[in-house]
């Protein structure tokens, strides 16, 4: 669950079964907050990260100040109200994913759903996803020291994959891409044979 898009991948027996990309992500949540509360995108992003709750039943009634564009005085907003704004967009994204998975009967997979990405770290995301999908949902947190954050999970997985590639894998990938440095002129062994004959 990234900023600009949400990617879905289903895996069965360590094989990729289905992938899909929705062109909605965390940036859309920020835009919604900005529009509804009539504040700047920068402030909306800060509100999402500091006070955001994806699952309204878990949101508190505490209030915070929001600077409204065109207004002199800040407006008081409750965390519960902000949560309603956030959950509406995220629920919309998750429901689109559920329709795709239902259509292909992929929600029957025993492993459940694993969330990764920067948008997945919002509090209440797991609870909201469980309510929408009706299956077990967990948040993946990498084990690497210093980067134990779901936002880095995709980058870490790509780095680990690249690190496990052999030289043959790398050459094959370069050949598939059509890189010209792999093509070469045939080697002439004539001169080498003459030199060898002189030393016999």
Rosetta constraint file for C-alpha pairs under 8 A:
AtomPair CA 1 CA 5 HARMONIC 6.74 0.50
AtomPair CA 1 CA 6 HARMONIC 4.63 0.50
AtomPair CA 1 CA 7 HARMONIC 6.53 0.50
AtomPair CA 1 CA 25 HARMONIC 6.32 0.50
AtomPair CA 1 CA 26 HARMONIC 7.40 0.50
AtomPair CA 1 CA 115 HARMONIC 7.17 0.50
AtomPair CA 1 CA 116 HARMONIC 6.04 0.50
AtomPair CA 1 CA 117 HARMONIC 4.65 0.50
AtomPair CA 1 CA 118 HARMONIC 6.38 0.50
AtomPair CA 1 CA 119 HARMONIC 5.18 0.50
AtomPair CA 1 CA 120 HARMONIC 5.74 0.50
AtomPair CA 2 CA 6 HARMONIC 5.73 0.50
AtomPair CA 2 CA 7 HARMONIC 7.95 0.50
AtomPair CA 2 CA 25 HARMONIC 5.55 0.50
AtomPair CA 2 CA 26 HARMONIC 6.12 0.50
AtomPair CA 2 CA 117 HARMONIC 5.27 0.50
AtomPair CA 2 CA 118 HARMONIC 5.56 0.50
AtomPair CA 2 CA 119 HARMONIC 5.55 0.50
AtomPair CA 2 CA 120 HARMONIC 7.89 0.50
AtomPair CA 2 CA 151 HARMONIC 7.79 0.50
AtomPair CA 3 CA 24 HARMONIC 7.83 0.50
AtomPair CA 3 CA 25 HARMONIC 4.78 0.50
AtomPair CA 3 CA 26 HARMONIC 4.21 0.50
AtomPair CA 3 CA 27 HARMONIC 5.01 0.50
AtomPair CA 3 CA 28 HARMONIC 7.83 0.50
AtomPair CA 3 CA 118 HARMONIC 7.02 0.50
AtomPair CA 3 CA 119 HARMONIC 6.57 0.50
AtomPair CA 4 CA 23 HARMONIC 6.52 0.50
AtomPair CA 4 CA 24 HARMONIC 5.88 0.50
AtomPair CA 4 CA 25 HARMONIC 4.81 0.50
AtomPair CA 4 CA 26 HARMONIC 6.46 0.50
AtomPair CA 4 CA 27 HARMONIC 5.86 0.50
AtomPair CA 4 CA 28 HARMONIC 7.63 0.50
AtomPair CA 5 CA 21 HARMONIC 6.81 0.50
AtomPair CA 5 CA 22 HARMONIC 5.63 0.50
AtomPair CA 5 CA 23 HARMONIC 4.51 0.50
AtomPair CA 5 CA 24 HARMONIC 4.55 0.50
AtomPair CA 5 CA 25 HARMONIC 4.41 0.50
AtomPair CA 5 CA 26 HARMONIC 7.63 0.50
AtomPair CA 6 CA 21 HARMONIC 5.81 0.50
AtomPair CA 6 CA 22 HARMONIC 5.13 0.50
AtomPair CA 6 CA 23 HARMONIC 6.53 0.50
AtomPair CA 6 CA 24 HARMONIC 6.03 0.50
AtomPair CA 6 CA 25 HARMONIC 5.51 0.50
AtomPair CA 6 CA 93 HARMONIC 7.99 0.50
AtomPair CA 7 CA 19 HARMONIC 7.30 0.50
AtomPair CA 7 CA 20 HARMONIC 5.88 0.50
AtomPair CA 7 CA 21 HARMONIC 4.47 0.50
AtomPair CA 7 CA 22 HARMONIC 6.29 0.50
AtomPair CA 8 CA 18 HARMONIC 7.80 0.50
AtomPair CA 8 CA 19 HARMONIC 5.36 0.50
AtomPair CA 8 CA 20 HARMONIC 5.13 0.50
AtomPair CA 8 CA 21 HARMONIC 6.21 0.50
AtomPair CA 8 CA 97 HARMONIC 7.42 0.50
AtomPair CA 9 CA 16 HARMONIC 7.13 0.50
AtomPair CA 9 CA 17 HARMONIC 7.44 0.50
AtomPair CA 9 CA 18 HARMONIC 5.59 0.50
AtomPair CA 9 CA 19 HARMONIC 4.41 0.50
AtomPair CA 9 CA 20 HARMONIC 6.72 0.50
AtomPair CA 10 CA 16 HARMONIC 6.05 0.50
AtomPair CA 10 CA 17 HARMONIC 5.46 0.50
AtomPair CA 10 CA 18 HARMONIC 5.26 0.50
AtomPair CA 10 CA 19 HARMONIC 6.61 0.50
AtomPair CA 10 CA 106 HARMONIC 7.44 0.50
AtomPair CA 11 CA 15 HARMONIC 5.31 0.50
AtomPair CA 11 CA 16 HARMONIC 4.54 0.50
AtomPair CA 11 CA 17 HARMONIC 5.41 0.50
AtomPair CA 11 CA 18 HARMONIC 7.39 0.50
AtomPair CA 12 CA 16 HARMONIC 6.57 0.50
AtomPair CA 12 CA 17 HARMONIC 6.50 0.50
AtomPair CA 12 CA 109 HARMONIC 7.46 0.50
AtomPair CA 22 CA 93 HARMONIC 7.77 0.50
AtomPair CA 24 CA 28 HARMONIC 6.17 0.50
AtomPair CA 24 CA 93 HARMONIC 6.96 0.50
AtomPair CA 25 CA 29 HARMONIC 7.04 0.50
AtomPair CA 25 CA 93 HARMONIC 7.86 0.50
AtomPair CA 25 CA 119 HARMONIC 7.16 0.50
AtomPair CA 26 CA 30 HARMONIC 6.47 0.50
AtomPair CA 26 CA 118 HARMONIC 7.80 0.50
AtomPair CA 26 CA 119 HARMONIC 5.32 0.50
AtomPair CA 27 CA 31 HARMONIC 6.20 0.50
AtomPair CA 28 CA 32 HARMONIC 6.17 0.50
AtomPair CA 28 CA 89 HARMONIC 7.39 0.50
AtomPair CA 29 CA 33 HARMONIC 6.35 0.50
AtomPair CA 29 CA 85 HARMONIC 7.86 0.50
AtomPair CA 29 CA 86 HARMONIC 5.84 0.50
AtomPair CA 29 CA 89 HARMONIC 6.04 0.50
AtomPair CA 29 CA 90 HARMONIC 7.33 0.50
AtomPair CA 30 CA 34 HARMONIC 6.17 0.50
AtomPair CA 30 CA 41 HARMONIC 6.61 0.50
AtomPair CA 30 CA 44 HARMONIC 5.63 0.50
AtomPair CA 30 CA 45 HARMONIC 5.42 0.50
AtomPair CA 30 CA 48 HARMONIC 6.91 0.50
AtomPair CA 31 CA 35 HARMONIC 6.15 0.50
AtomPair CA 31 CA 41 HARMONIC 6.53 0.50
AtomPair CA 31 CA 44 HARMONIC 7.49 0.50
AtomPair CA 32 CA 36 HARMONIC 6.05 0.50
AtomPair CA 32 CA 85 HARMONIC 6.90 0.50
AtomPair CA 32 CA 86 HARMONIC 7.60 0.50
AtomPair CA 32 CA 89 HARMONIC 7.72 0.50
AtomPair CA 33 CA 37 HARMONIC 5.84 0.50
AtomPair CA 33 CA 38 HARMONIC 7.82 0.50
AtomPair CA 33 CA 39 HARMONIC 7.82 0.50
AtomPair CA 33 CA 44 HARMONIC 5.66 0.50
AtomPair CA 33 CA 48 HARMONIC 7.85 0.50
AtomPair CA 33 CA 82 HARMONIC 7.45 0.50
AtomPair CA 33 CA 85 HARMONIC 6.41 0.50
AtomPair CA 33 CA 86 HARMONIC 7.22 0.50
AtomPair CA 34 CA 38 HARMONIC 5.42 0.50
AtomPair CA 34 CA 39 HARMONIC 4.93 0.50
AtomPair CA 34 CA 40 HARMONIC 5.75 0.50
AtomPair CA 34 CA 41 HARMONIC 5.49 0.50
AtomPair CA 34 CA 43 HARMONIC 7.79 0.50
AtomPair CA 34 CA 44 HARMONIC 5.21 0.50
AtomPair CA 35 CA 39 HARMONIC 6.92 0.50
AtomPair CA 36 CA 85 HARMONIC 7.77 0.50
AtomPair CA 37 CA 66 HARMONIC 7.79 0.50
AtomPair CA 37 CA 68 HARMONIC 6.98 0.50
AtomPair CA 38 CA 68 HARMONIC 5.47 0.50
AtomPair CA 38 CA 69 HARMONIC 5.94 0.50
AtomPair CA 39 CA 43 HARMONIC 6.60 0.50
AtomPair CA 39 CA 44 HARMONIC 6.52 0.50
AtomPair CA 39 CA 66 HARMONIC 7.39 0.50
AtomPair CA 39 CA 67 HARMONIC 6.23 0.50
AtomPair CA 39 CA 68 HARMONIC 4.84 0.50
AtomPair CA 39 CA 69 HARMONIC 5.37 0.50
AtomPair CA 40 CA 44 HARMONIC 6.09 0.50
AtomPair CA 40 CA 68 HARMONIC 7.89 0.50
AtomPair CA 40 CA 69 HARMONIC 7.10 0.50
AtomPair CA 41 CA 45 HARMONIC 6.14 0.50
AtomPair CA 42 CA 46 HARMONIC 6.49 0.50
AtomPair CA 43 CA 47 HARMONIC 6.19 0.50
AtomPair CA 44 CA 48 HARMONIC 6.21 0.50
AtomPair CA 45 CA 49 HARMONIC 6.31 0.50
AtomPair CA 46 CA 50 HARMONIC 5.92 0.50
AtomPair CA 47 CA 51 HARMONIC 5.41 0.50
AtomPair CA 47 CA 52 HARMONIC 6.45 0.50
AtomPair CA 48 CA 52 HARMONIC 4.34 0.50
AtomPair CA 48 CA 53 HARMONIC 7.86 0.50
AtomPair CA 48 CA 86 HARMONIC 7.86 0.50
AtomPair CA 49 CA 122 HARMONIC 7.37 0.50
AtomPair CA 51 CA 79 HARMONIC 6.26 0.50
AtomPair CA 51 CA 82 HARMONIC 7.77 0.50
AtomPair CA 52 CA 79 HARMONIC 7.09 0.50
AtomPair CA 52 CA 82 HARMONIC 6.63 0.50
AtomPair CA 52 CA 83 HARMONIC 6.06 0.50
AtomPair CA 52 CA 86 HARMONIC 7.23 0.50
AtomPair CA 52 CA 122 HARMONIC 6.68 0.50
AtomPair CA 52 CA 123 HARMONIC 7.07 0.50
AtomPair CA 53 CA 58 HARMONIC 7.30 0.50
AtomPair CA 53 CA 59 HARMONIC 5.96 0.50
AtomPair CA 53 CA 79 HARMONIC 7.57 0.50
AtomPair CA 53 CA 80 HARMONIC 7.98 0.50
AtomPair CA 53 CA 82 HARMONIC 7.60 0.50
AtomPair CA 53 CA 83 HARMONIC 5.02 0.50
AtomPair CA 53 CA 86 HARMONIC 7.19 0.50
AtomPair CA 53 CA 87 HARMONIC 7.73 0.50
AtomPair CA 53 CA 122 HARMONIC 6.26 0.50
AtomPair CA 53 CA 123 HARMONIC 5.08 0.50
AtomPair CA 53 CA 124 HARMONIC 5.70 0.50
AtomPair CA 53 CA 125 HARMONIC 7.76 0.50
AtomPair CA 54 CA 83 HARMONIC 5.75 0.50
AtomPair CA 54 CA 84 HARMONIC 7.85 0.50
AtomPair CA 54 CA 86 HARMONIC 5.83 0.50
AtomPair CA 54 CA 87 HARMONIC 4.88 0.50
AtomPair CA 54 CA 90 HARMONIC 7.44 0.50
AtomPair CA 54 CA 122 HARMONIC 6.27 0.50
AtomPair CA 54 CA 123 HARMONIC 5.99 0.50
AtomPair CA 54 CA 124 HARMONIC 4.75 0.50
AtomPair CA 54 CA 125 HARMONIC 5.28 0.50
AtomPair CA 54 CA 128 HARMONIC 6.75 0.50
AtomPair CA 55 CA 59 HARMONIC 6.92 0.50
AtomPair CA 55 CA 83 HARMONIC 6.70 0.50
AtomPair CA 55 CA 87 HARMONIC 6.21 0.50
AtomPair CA 55 CA 123 HARMONIC 7.53 0.50
AtomPair CA 55 CA 124 HARMONIC 4.63 0.50
AtomPair CA 55 CA 125 HARMONIC 6.51 0.50
AtomPair CA 55 CA 127 HARMONIC 6.52 0.50
AtomPair CA 55 CA 128 HARMONIC 5.40 0.50
AtomPair CA 56 CA 80 HARMONIC 6.16 0.50
AtomPair CA 56 CA 83 HARMONIC 5.30 0.50
AtomPair CA 56 CA 84 HARMONIC 6.00 0.50
AtomPair CA 56 CA 87 HARMONIC 7.06 0.50
AtomPair CA 58 CA 124 HARMONIC 7.05 0.50
AtomPair CA 59 CA 79 HARMONIC 5.99 0.50
AtomPair CA 59 CA 80 HARMONIC 4.95 0.50
AtomPair CA 59 CA 83 HARMONIC 6.50 0.50
AtomPair CA 60 CA 78 HARMONIC 7.63 0.50
AtomPair CA 60 CA 79 HARMONIC 5.70 0.50
AtomPair CA 60 CA 80 HARMONIC 5.71 0.50
AtomPair CA 61 CA 78 HARMONIC 5.59 0.50
AtomPair CA 61 CA 79 HARMONIC 5.86 0.50
AtomPair CA 61 CA 80 HARMONIC 5.72 0.50
AtomPair CA 62 CA 78 HARMONIC 5.47 0.50
AtomPair CA 62 CA 79 HARMONIC 5.86 0.50
AtomPair CA 62 CA 80 HARMONIC 7.85 0.50
AtomPair CA 63 CA 76 HARMONIC 6.09 0.50
AtomPair CA 63 CA 77 HARMONIC 5.27 0.50
AtomPair CA 63 CA 78 HARMONIC 4.16 0.50
AtomPair CA 63 CA 79 HARMONIC 6.11 0.50
AtomPair CA 64 CA 76 HARMONIC 5.55 0.50
AtomPair CA 64 CA 77 HARMONIC 5.55 0.50
AtomPair CA 64 CA 78 HARMONIC 6.42 0.50
AtomPair CA 64 CA 79 HARMONIC 7.60 0.50
AtomPair CA 65 CA 74 HARMONIC 5.78 0.50
AtomPair CA 65 CA 75 HARMONIC 5.54 0.50
AtomPair CA 65 CA 76 HARMONIC 4.73 0.50
AtomPair CA 65 CA 77 HARMONIC 6.36 0.50
AtomPair CA 66 CA 74 HARMONIC 5.20 0.50
AtomPair CA 66 CA 75 HARMONIC 5.17 0.50
AtomPair CA 66 CA 76 HARMONIC 6.26 0.50
AtomPair CA 66 CA 77 HARMONIC 6.90 0.50
AtomPair CA 67 CA 71 HARMONIC 7.57 0.50
AtomPair CA 67 CA 73 HARMONIC 7.09 0.50
AtomPair CA 67 CA 74 HARMONIC 4.51 0.50
AtomPair CA 67 CA 75 HARMONIC 6.47 0.50
AtomPair CA 68 CA 72 HARMONIC 7.82 0.50
AtomPair CA 68 CA 73 HARMONIC 7.64 0.50
AtomPair CA 68 CA 74 HARMONIC 6.09 0.50
AtomPair CA 68 CA 75 HARMONIC 6.87 0.50
AtomPair CA 77 CA 81 HARMONIC 6.79 0.50
AtomPair CA 77 CA 82 HARMONIC 7.31 0.50
AtomPair CA 78 CA 82 HARMONIC 6.52 0.50
AtomPair CA 79 CA 83 HARMONIC 6.04 0.50
AtomPair CA 80 CA 84 HARMONIC 6.43 0.50
AtomPair CA 81 CA 85 HARMONIC 6.67 0.50
AtomPair CA 82 CA 86 HARMONIC 6.33 0.50
AtomPair CA 83 CA 87 HARMONIC 5.90 0.50
AtomPair CA 84 CA 88 HARMONIC 6.12 0.50
AtomPair CA 85 CA 89 HARMONIC 7.06 0.50
AtomPair CA 86 CA 90 HARMONIC 6.44 0.50
AtomPair CA 87 CA 91 HARMONIC 5.64 0.50
AtomPair CA 87 CA 128 HARMONIC 7.90 0.50
AtomPair CA 88 CA 92 HARMONIC 6.24 0.50
AtomPair CA 89 CA 93 HARMONIC 6.41 0.50
AtomPair CA 90 CA 94 HARMONIC 6.17 0.50
AtomPair CA 91 CA 95 HARMONIC 5.96 0.50
AtomPair CA 91 CA 128 HARMONIC 7.38 0.50
AtomPair CA 91 CA 129 HARMONIC 7.84 0.50
AtomPair CA 91 CA 132 HARMONIC 7.31 0.50
AtomPair CA 92 CA 96 HARMONIC 6.40 0.50
AtomPair CA 93 CA 97 HARMONIC 6.51 0.50
AtomPair CA 94 CA 98 HARMONIC 6.15 0.50
AtomPair CA 94 CA 129 HARMONIC 6.88 0.50
AtomPair CA 94 CA 132 HARMONIC 6.84 0.50
AtomPair CA 94 CA 133 HARMONIC 7.87 0.50
AtomPair CA 95 CA 99 HARMONIC 6.24 0.50
AtomPair CA 95 CA 132 HARMONIC 6.62 0.50
AtomPair CA 95 CA 133 HARMONIC 7.92 0.50
AtomPair CA 96 CA 100 HARMONIC 6.54 0.50
AtomPair CA 97 CA 101 HARMONIC 6.26 0.50
AtomPair CA 98 CA 102 HARMONIC 5.88 0.50
AtomPair CA 98 CA 107 HARMONIC 7.98 0.50
AtomPair CA 98 CA 132 HARMONIC 7.61 0.50
AtomPair CA 98 CA 133 HARMONIC 6.29 0.50
AtomPair CA 99 CA 103 HARMONIC 6.03 0.50
AtomPair CA 100 CA 104 HARMONIC 6.57 0.50
AtomPair CA 101 CA 105 HARMONIC 5.87 0.50
AtomPair CA 101 CA 106 HARMONIC 4.97 0.50
AtomPair CA 101 CA 107 HARMONIC 5.88 0.50
AtomPair CA 102 CA 106 HARMONIC 6.19 0.50
AtomPair CA 102 CA 107 HARMONIC 6.28 0.50
AtomPair CA 107 CA 112 HARMONIC 7.52 0.50
AtomPair CA 107 CA 133 HARMONIC 7.86 0.50
AtomPair CA 107 CA 135 HARMONIC 7.63 0.50
AtomPair CA 111 CA 136 HARMONIC 7.87 0.50
AtomPair CA 112 CA 135 HARMONIC 5.95 0.50
AtomPair CA 112 CA 136 HARMONIC 4.92 0.50
AtomPair CA 112 CA 137 HARMONIC 5.84 0.50
AtomPair CA 113 CA 135 HARMONIC 7.37 0.50
AtomPair CA 113 CA 136 HARMONIC 6.32 0.50
AtomPair CA 113 CA 137 HARMONIC 4.70 0.50
AtomPair CA 113 CA 138 HARMONIC 6.45 0.50
AtomPair CA 114 CA 137 HARMONIC 5.82 0.50
AtomPair CA 114 CA 138 HARMONIC 5.07 0.50
AtomPair CA 114 CA 139 HARMONIC 5.70 0.50
AtomPair CA 114 CA 140 HARMONIC 6.24 0.50
AtomPair CA 115 CA 120 HARMONIC 6.06 0.50
AtomPair CA 115 CA 126 HARMONIC 7.85 0.50
AtomPair CA 115 CA 137 HARMONIC 7.42 0.50
AtomPair CA 115 CA 138 HARMONIC 6.28 0.50
AtomPair CA 115 CA 139 HARMONIC 4.86 0.50
AtomPair CA 115 CA 140 HARMONIC 6.01 0.50
AtomPair CA 115 CA 150 HARMONIC 7.98 0.50
AtomPair CA 116 CA 120 HARMONIC 5.69 0.50
AtomPair CA 116 CA 121 HARMONIC 7.88 0.50
AtomPair CA 116 CA 139 HARMONIC 6.40 0.50
AtomPair CA 116 CA 140 HARMONIC 5.75 0.50
AtomPair CA 116 CA 141 HARMONIC 7.69 0.50
AtomPair CA 116 CA 150 HARMONIC 4.99 0.50
AtomPair CA 116 CA 151 HARMONIC 6.55 0.50
AtomPair CA 116 CA 153 HARMONIC 6.35 0.50
AtomPair CA 116 CA 154 HARMONIC 7.57 0.50
AtomPair CA 117 CA 121 HARMONIC 7.22 0.50
AtomPair CA 117 CA 150 HARMONIC 5.02 0.50
AtomPair CA 117 CA 151 HARMONIC 4.03 0.50
AtomPair CA 117 CA 152 HARMONIC 6.78 0.50
AtomPair CA 117 CA 153 HARMONIC 6.61 0.50
AtomPair CA 117 CA 154 HARMONIC 7.16 0.50
AtomPair CA 118 CA 150 HARMONIC 6.19 0.50
AtomPair CA 118 CA 151 HARMONIC 3.93 0.50
AtomPair CA 118 CA 152 HARMONIC 7.67 0.50
AtomPair CA 119 CA 151 HARMONIC 7.53 0.50
AtomPair CA 120 CA 125 HARMONIC 6.18 0.50
AtomPair CA 120 CA 126 HARMONIC 8.00 0.50
AtomPair CA 120 CA 139 HARMONIC 7.34 0.50
AtomPair CA 120 CA 150 HARMONIC 7.08 0.50
AtomPair CA 120 CA 151 HARMONIC 7.71 0.50
AtomPair CA 121 CA 125 HARMONIC 7.07 0.50
AtomPair CA 121 CA 139 HARMONIC 7.86 0.50
AtomPair CA 121 CA 149 HARMONIC 7.95 0.50
AtomPair CA 121 CA 150 HARMONIC 6.66 0.50
AtomPair CA 121 CA 151 HARMONIC 7.57 0.50
AtomPair CA 124 CA 128 HARMONIC 6.16 0.50
AtomPair CA 125 CA 129 HARMONIC 6.08 0.50
AtomPair CA 126 CA 130 HARMONIC 6.11 0.50
AtomPair CA 126 CA 137 HARMONIC 6.03 0.50
AtomPair CA 126 CA 138 HARMONIC 6.21 0.50
AtomPair CA 126 CA 139 HARMONIC 6.72 0.50
AtomPair CA 127 CA 131 HARMONIC 6.30 0.50
AtomPair CA 127 CA 137 HARMONIC 7.94 0.50
AtomPair CA 128 CA 132 HARMONIC 6.31 0.50
AtomPair CA 129 CA 133 HARMONIC 5.93 0.50
AtomPair CA 129 CA 134 HARMONIC 7.91 0.50
AtomPair CA 129 CA 137 HARMONIC 6.77 0.50
AtomPair CA 130 CA 134 HARMONIC 5.24 0.50
AtomPair CA 130 CA 135 HARMONIC 5.76 0.50
AtomPair CA 130 CA 136 HARMONIC 6.20 0.50
AtomPair CA 130 CA 137 HARMONIC 5.71 0.50
AtomPair CA 139 CA 150 HARMONIC 7.51 0.50
AtomPair CA 140 CA 150 HARMONIC 6.02 0.50
AtomPair CA 140 CA 153 HARMONIC 7.74 0.50
AtomPair CA 141 CA 148 HARMONIC 5.77 0.50
AtomPair CA 141 CA 149 HARMONIC 5.50 0.50
AtomPair CA 141 CA 150 HARMONIC 4.98 0.50
AtomPair CA 141 CA 153 HARMONIC 7.24 0.50
AtomPair CA 142 CA 147 HARMONIC 7.04 0.50
AtomPair CA 142 CA 148 HARMONIC 4.96 0.50
AtomPair CA 142 CA 149 HARMONIC 6.22 0.50
AtomPair CA 142 CA 150 HARMONIC 6.51 0.50
AtomPair CA 142 CA 152 HARMONIC 7.60 0.50
AtomPair CA 142 CA 153 HARMONIC 6.07 0.50
AtomPair CA 143 CA 147 HARMONIC 7.66 0.50
AtomPair CA 143 CA 148 HARMONIC 5.78 0.50
AtomPair CA 144 CA 148 HARMONIC 5.97 0.50
AtomPair CA 147 CA 152 HARMONIC 6.75 0.50
AtomPair CA 148 CA 152 HARMONIC 7.71 0.50
AtomPair CA 149 CA 153 HARMONIC 7.13 0.50
AtomPair CA 152 CA 156 HARMONIC 6.10 0.50
AtomPair CA 153 CA 157 HARMONIC 6.14 0.50
AtomPair CA 154 CA 158 HARMONIC 6.33 0.50
AtomPair CA 155 CA 159 HARMONIC 6.18 0.50
AtomPair CA 156 CA 160 HARMONIC 6.12 0.50
AtomPair CA 157 CA 161 HARMONIC 6.10 0.50
AtomPair CA 158 CA 162 HARMONIC 6.12 0.50
AtomPair CA 159 CA 163 HARMONIC 6.09 0.50
AtomPair CA 160 CA 164 HARMONIC 6.38 0.50
AtomPair CA 161 CA 165 HARMONIC 6.68 0.50
AtomPair CA 165 CA 169 HARMONIC 5.72 0.50
AtomPair CA 165 CA 170 HARMONIC 6.62 0.50
AtomPair CA 166 CA 170 HARMONIC 6.41 0.50
AtomPair CA 167 CA 171 HARMONIC 6.15 0.50
AtomPair CA 168 CA 172 HARMONIC 6.08 0.50
AtomPair CA 169 CA 173 HARMONIC 6.19 0.50
AtomPair CA 170 CA 174 HARMONIC 6.23 0.50
AtomPair CA 171 CA 175 HARMONIC 6.13 0.50
AtomPair CA 172 CA 176 HARMONIC 6.19 0.50
AtomPair CA 173 CA 177 HARMONIC 6.29 0.50
AtomPair CA 174 CA 178 HARMONIC 6.38 0.50
AtomPair CA 174 CA 179 HARMONIC 5.69 0.50
AtomPair CA 174 CA 182 HARMONIC 7.86 0.50
AtomPair CA 175 CA 179 HARMONIC 5.95 0.50
AtomPair CA 175 CA 182 HARMONIC 6.93 0.50
AtomPair CA 189 CA 193 HARMONIC 6.26 0.50
AtomPair CA 190 CA 194 HARMONIC 6.53 0.50
AtomPair CA 191 CA 195 HARMONIC 6.43 0.50
AtomPair CA 192 CA 196 HARMONIC 6.26 0.50
AtomPair CA 193 CA 197 HARMONIC 6.22 0.50
AtomPair CA 194 CA 198 HARMONIC 6.49 0.50
AtomPair CA 195 CA 199 HARMONIC 6.86 0.50
AtomPair CA 196 CA 200 HARMONIC 6.72 0.50
